Amino acid sequence: MATILEKARKDPQSMKGRILAVARRLFGQYGFHGTTTRMIAQEVAIDMSTLHYHWGEKGDLYEAVVLDICSDLSRKLIEVEKIIHGLPRNDRLAISIEMMTDYLFDHPECSNLILFRYFGKTREGDGLDFKIPEFTADVARSMGLAKDKRNLSPQVRMEILALMNSIHNFVSGENLFRPMVSMEREGYIQLVKQTLKFIHLSAFAHEVDYAVE
């Protein structure tokens, strides 16, 4: 039997799908505690009873949003992996930065929710023990920084987190950073990608590339 999330993903125009899309955007903007079910209902133009009928409680809907984002990120990483497989590391990294940066700017709620989970304070006993995975092992293997996903050194894990968090911060920080460099959005996105390559291509150049061994 299909889950509520599976039904919503299968038919984005359904009531379940519409509620999920709005919840994803609002949770991404305001976090779990800054978003109310009333806000979501008003955006969808439904009453509270309809929202609860389709999704249950606020925590259930938030969990669905987290799972939805996890699924989308996983699918995007697989797409990137198919394109970069077998290329030299610098090319793998440059293409990955291009594709993931474009994707996250198109879906800023992904970066926002990840950073909310990293840095946001949650109330004790709120029961929010589900987390968005960092996908560090998958990225490390794709970049040739580990022979497999099971044996990541702390240093490699931190290097991957530095790469991923730098992307997330530029995406989530757009409203702060873009006025500081006085650029329109498209120019800002291109500059972000150039800056990420400037930082990370040279940083990873010294590492052993297990993918070519």
N, C-alpha and C positions, 0 to 999 in steps of 0.2 A: 504494500500500500504506500502511495506517495506521501511524503511529508508535506507540511504546509509550505515550507521553503521550496521544495521541488515543484509544487503546483504554481507558486508565484513566479519562479524562474521560467517555467514552461510557458506561462501566459502573462507577460508583463503588463498587458492592458486590463487584466482582470482586477477585481477589487483588491485581492491579496497582493498582486504585483504592484499596483499603484501605491498601496500603503507601504510596501517594502521600499520602493524607490524614494518616497518622501522621507521615511524613517532613516534610510541610509544617508541622505543628504543632511538632515537635521542633526542626527547623532554625530555626523562628521563635522558639523559646524560648532556644536555646543557641548558635545560629550554626553555621556549617560545622564549625569546629574543636572546638566543644563538644559536638557530636552524633556518636555512633558508629553504625555500621550495626548493631551488637549491640543498642544501645538501641532502634532502630527495630524490629528483629526481635522483641525481647521484648515491645514494646507491641502488635505485631500477632499475637503468639503463634505465630510460625513460627520455623523454624531458619534459620541463615545461608545455607545452600545454596539455600533457597527464595527468599530475598530476592535473592540474586545472580542466580538463574535468571530472575527477572522484571524486574530493573532493572540488572543489571550492577554496576559499581563505585559507590562512594559519590559520586564526582564526577558520574557520570551521573544519579544520583537527585537530587542537589542542583540540577543544571542543569534537570532536569525541573520541580522545584519552582519555580525562578525563572521559567521559561517559563509555568508554570501561573498564577502570580501576575500576571505581565505580561498574560496573556490576560484574566484576571478583571478587573483594573483597567481595561484598555482597554474592555471591554464595559460596565463600570459608568459610565465617563466618557461613552460614547456614549449610554447611557440618560439620564444627567443632561442632556447637551446637547440631547436631544430635548425635554425638559421645559422648559428655560430659554430656548430659542431665541426671540428676538424680544422678550423682556422687558427692562425697564429694568435697568441694571447692578446696582443695589443688590439688586433682586429676584433676578437671576441669581446673584449672589454669596451671598446669604442662603440660597437654596434649595440651591446647591451645597454650602455648608458643612453644612447639615442632612443632606443625603443622603450625602455622602462621610464625614462623621464617624460616622453610624450604621453605614455599611458597614464602615469600618475598625475600629470597636469590635466588630463581629460577626466580623471576620477580623483580629485583632491581629497575626497572623504577617506580614501584608503590611507593616505599619509597622515591625515588628521587623526583618524582613529588609532593608528599605530602609535603615534606620539602621545595621544591621550593615555594609552595603556602604559607606555614607558614612564611618562613623567607626571601624569595626573594623579592627584590624591583621591582615593575612594574611601567612603565611609566604612568603618568596621562593620562586618556582618552583612554587607550588601549582597553577598552571594555571587559576585561577579568573578568566578574563578576560571572562566573560559578566556583564553588569550589568543591574539593573532600571532601565529608563528612567524619567526624572523626569516625562515627559509635560508638560513646561513649555510647549512650543509649543502643544499642544492647549488647555491651560488659558488661556494668554494670548489665543489667538484667541477662545475662548468668552467671556472677560471683556471683549473689545473693546480689549485693550491692544496689539494688533498687527493690521495689515491682513491678514496671512497668516502661516502657520507658518514661513516661510523667513526672515523678517527680524525677528528679535527683538534688541532692543538689550540690552547687558549689564545695564542698570538694570532693564528689564522682567523679564528672566530671574531676576534676584536677588529682585525683588518677589514673583514667583510661587513661587520656592523658599522664601521666608520664609513665605508662606501655607501651602504644603504641609507644610513641616517643622514648623510650629507644630501642625498637626493630628497629624502622626506622633508628635511628642514627647508630646502629651497622651495619646495612645493607648498608646504604649510605656511611658510613665511613670506609668501608672495606679496601680500598686502603691506607688509613692513618693508621688505627689501626692494621691491620694484620702484617705489617713489624715491628711494635712496640713490638709485642709479638712473633715475629719470628716463625710463624706457616704457614703450608700449608693451603689451603682453607678449606678442610674438617675438619681439626682440629680446625681451627678458628671458624667455624660454630658451632661445638659441644661445644666449650668453651663459645661462646656467649649464647647458650641455658642454659648452667650450671650457668653462671653469672646472667642471667635474673631470673632464678629460685631462686638463692641465694638472690637476691635483693627483689623480689616481693612475694614469698611464705610467708615469715615471715611478710612482710609489710601488707599484706591483712589478716593475721590470726586474727587480733583483731577486724575486722569488723563484724557486725551482718550479718548472712547469711540468707537472706529472702527466698532463694530457698528451705531451709529445714524446714521452719516454717509451 
